[in-house]
């Protein structure tokens, strides 16, 4: 329940009172969190931008969360009636909306101070100068940086398409006739227009912001403050809403796949060659307009793409994860020759770095330019590798770092990704050519920290980690020390039981 203020105090005074009550002093951040403030009329793509930007920042390792004011309003007012709720002279509704904004900003403060968040996206219209001034006051008192993202659109076709695709299916119009809902929503937009004051080039010249006109037709950027804001601007200037599909598949089965060995640069097996021919037939049957084909620099992806009979582009960034000293070994050989490394990787597969190799975290950073270019392109087929495909898939499907290394990306299967309103539709197509299974399930670890053996092992690995935790790898065969990151589970000798891993104490 949201409690309404007894008197219409300014929003910044109410927030200031909250901060004084709940924190003895404003926390001093070495790297101040960033509050992204959306600005714009309804149906201008603010929520689309918010969700997409949040997905990107989380993928590159910047903890980010969206705070959608519409959700707060729906919790405060269970049953939406008509557009009249949004009239600027509706005093009762204005009190509710102000209370919702206060609650959202309180939650943002909690997210930054208690949940180690680095970026929060305040997804609301924020169309008045007073509301934006209150947010700036809140951020200044809390020590946060503010970056405004204003979406301006006067193209009626874009606006109508957004309303029909997204807004009419929102909870506000769940049991409403579509024609009636459309009329009501258009009147809601008119309510906001009465008080809408866009960011002004002169009056707001000291603020940091980007203006996006007609979904990317033109941009205006002002006073970018730091690295995070620079990356946000670069990302927003690369995304588009043109309908398209992205096809992801691994190379055909390789000779080393048949032997159960990881990495390497072997060619295709006979079944791998058969898949390449079948893939060519599948792509032709799809009649894809202006399809671009990307591969890595490795033989198995190039041989797979050659069968398509079309031009393709090679990306070194798409090369498989570098397993360092473990290249071309089987998992059994790794467990035998490098038992500590084997156990460490099972503790945190995303952040563990192979000795003289890479981690999944390294791979994500290597693939960031690929993601940027995929966002710029239309229809693309990416022929890649298991770890690479997992990273790309995690981006499009908004998967966490913990889920990413265990996503299933089988050989001889094409995934068709089609961006939709607030996500991505996935179609999986197996091309009916048998192949070995290279997937390794997440290990199950059972252990008690009271066990002296486990405590000693954990302490031993923890000491090693301190020596290399800040090291980074720049690519294949970099020769850098491995980077270890541990979860809450203790580290011990692992015994294999039908593909799962177990500590016996």
C-alpha positions, 0 to 999 in steps of 0.5 A, spaced: 500 500 500 502 507 498 501 512 503 499 519 500 502 525 503 497 529 508 499 536 504 502 537 497 509 537 499 514 538 493 517 531 491 524 533 493 522 535 500 519 528 501 524 524 498 529 528 502 525 527 508 526 519 507 533 520 506 534 523 512 530 518 516 533 512 513 541 513 512 545 517 517 549 520 511 549 520 504 554 514 502 560 516 498 561 512 492 567 511 489 564 510 482 557 514 483 551 510 481 547 512 474 540 514 474 537 513 467 531 518 467 526 516 461 522 522 458 517 522 453 509 522 451 506 515 452 507 510 446 514 513 444 518 506 445 520 508 452 519 501 455 522 498 449 528 502 450 529 501 458 528 494 457 533 493 451 538 497 455 537 494 461 538 487 458 545 490 454 548 493 461 546 486 465 550 482 459 556 486 460 556 486 467 553 492 469 548 491 475 542 494 472 534 494 473 528 498 470 523 501 475 517 502 471 512 507 474 506 504 470 507 498 475 507 502 481 501 506 479 497 499 477 499 497 484 496 503 487 490 503 483 487 496 482 482 497 477 484 502 471 477 506 468 479 511 463 484 516 461 481 522 466 485 519 471 491 522 467 488 529 466 493 534 469 487 537 473 485 531 477 488 532 484 486 526 487 490 522 481 496 527 481 497 525 489 497 518 487 501 519 481 506 523 486 506 518 491 508 512 486 514 516 484 516 517 491 515 510 492 519 508 486 525 513 487 525 510 494 526 503 491 531 506 487 535 508 493 535 501 496 537 498 490 543 502 489 545 502 497 543 495 499 543 491 493 549 494 489 546 496 483 550 500 479 544 503 474 537 504 475 532 506 469 526 510 471 521 508 466 516 514 466 513 519 462 517 525 466 514 530 461 514 536 466 520 540 468 518 540 475 518 532 475 525 532 472 527 538 477 525 533 483 529 527 480 535 531 480 534 534 487 533 527 489 539 524 485 544 530 488 542 529 495 544 521 494 550 522 490 547 519 483 549 521 476 543 522 472 542 521 464 536 523 461 533 519 455 528 522 451 524 519 446 520 524 441 516 521 435 511 525 431 510 519 426 503 517 426 505 510 423 510 509 428 505 511 434 499 507 432 504 501 430 506 501 438 499 502 441 497 496 437 502 492 438 504 493 445 499 498 449 492 495 447 495 488 450 497 492 457 493 490 464 490 497 463 486 494 457 485 487 459 478 486 458 476 492 453 474 492 446 480 494 442 477 500 438 475 503 445 482 501 448 485 505 442 480 511 443 482 511 450 489 511 449 489 516 444 486 521 449 491 519 455 496 521 450 492 528 449 492 529 457 500 528 457 501 533 451 497 538 456 503 539 460 509 536 456 515 540 456 521 537 452 528 537 454 531 544 452 537 545 448 538 552 452 535 551 458 537 544 459 544 545 457 548 543 463 544 536 463 547 530 460 542 527 455 540 524 449 534 525 444 532 520 440 527 522 434 523 518 430 526 511 433 533 513 431 532 517 425 536 523 428 540 523 435 542 529 439 547 528 445 549 533 450 554 533 456 556 525 456 559 525 463 563 518 463 564 511 460 558 508 462 554 514 459 558 513 453 557 506 452 549 507 453 549 513 448 553 508 443 548 502 444 542 507 443 545 509 437 546 502 434 539 499 435 533 499 431 526 496 430 526 494 423 523 487 423 528 482 422 531 475 424 537 473 427 539 465 425 544 462 430 547 455 429 554 452 431 559 449 425 557 442 423 560 436 427 568 436 427 573 431 428 575 433 435 567 433 437 567 426 435 573 424 440 570 428 445 576 434 445 575 441 447 577 447 442 582 446 437 581 447 430 579 441 426 575 440 420 568 437 419 567 430 420 563 426 415 556 428 418 559 435 419 559 436 412 552 433 411 550 438 416 553 444 412 549 441 405 543 441 409 544 447 412 544 450 405 538 447 403 534 450 409 537 457 408 535 457 401 528 454 403 527 460 408 527 466 402 531 470 407 532 477 404 539 480 404 541 475 408 548 476 411 553 470 413 558 471 419 563 465 421 569 465 426 576 464 423 576 457 425 576 451 419 569 448 422 565 454 421 568 456 414 567 449 412 560 450 414 559 456 411 562 454 404 557 450 403 552 455 403 555 458 396 554 465 398 559 471 401 560 470 408 564 475 413 569 472 418 570 475 425 576 473 429 571 475 435 567 469 434 572 464 435 571 459 440 573 460 447 580 459 449 581 453 453 589 455 454 593 449 457 586 445 456 586 445 449 584 439 445 583 435 451 577 431 454 574 433 460 576 426 463 583 428 461 582 435 464 580 432 471 586 427 471 591 432 469 588 438 472 584 436 478 584 443 481 582 447 475 576 442 474 573 443 480 574 451 480 571 451 473 565 447 476 564 452 482 563 458 477 563 457 470 562 464 468 568 467 471 573 461 471 579 463 466 582 457 463 590 457 465 593 461 459 586 462 456 579 465 457 573 465 461 566 466 459 566 473 462 572 474 457 568 472 452 562 476 453 567 482 453 570 480 446 563 479 443 560 486 445 562 489 438 559 483 435 552 484 439 553 492 437 553 490 429 548 485 430 543 490 433 545 495 427 544 489 421 537 486 419 537 478 417 544 475 419 546 468 420 551 467 425 555 460 424 559 460 431 561 455 436 558 452 443 561 458 448 560 463 443 553 461 441 551 461 449 553 468 450 549 471 444 543 467 446 544 469 453 544 477 450 538 476 446 534 472 451 536 476 457 539 470 461 544 471 467 551 470 468 549 463 472 545 461 467 549 463 461 554 457 461 549 452 461 545 454 455 543 448 451 546 449 444 546 442 440 550 441 434 546 441 427 540 445 430 538 452 428 535 457 432 531 463 429 531 469 433 525 474 432 525 480 436 518 482 438 515 488 443 519 487 449 523 480 448 525 475 443 521 469 440 525 463 439 524 457 434 529 451 434 530 447 428 533 441 428 536 439 421 535 431 422 543 430 421 545 426 427 551 429 431 555 427 438 552 431 444 557 436 447 553 439 452 555 438 460 550 439 465 551 444 471 554 439 476 551 438 483 555 439 489 554 437 496 558 439 501 559 441 509 564 447 510 565 443 517 569 438 513 576 440 515 578 437 508 574 442 504 576 448 509 583 446 507 582 446 500 577 452 500 583 456 503 588 453 499 584 456 492 582 462 496 590 464 497 591 462 489 585 467 487 588 473 491 594 472 486 590 472 480 583 475 481 585 482 478 588 479 471 585 479 465 585 476 458 586 479 452 585 473 447 587 466 445 593 464 448 595 470 452 599 467 457 596 470 463 594 467 469 588 464 470 582 468 474 578 464 479 572 467 482 568 463 488 561 462 490 559 460 497 560 453 496 567 450 498 572 447 494 574 440 494 575 434 490 570 432 485 568 425 483 564 423 477 557 420 478 553 419 471 555 426 469 554 430 476 559 432 480 559 430 488 564 432 494 564 426 499 566 428 506 
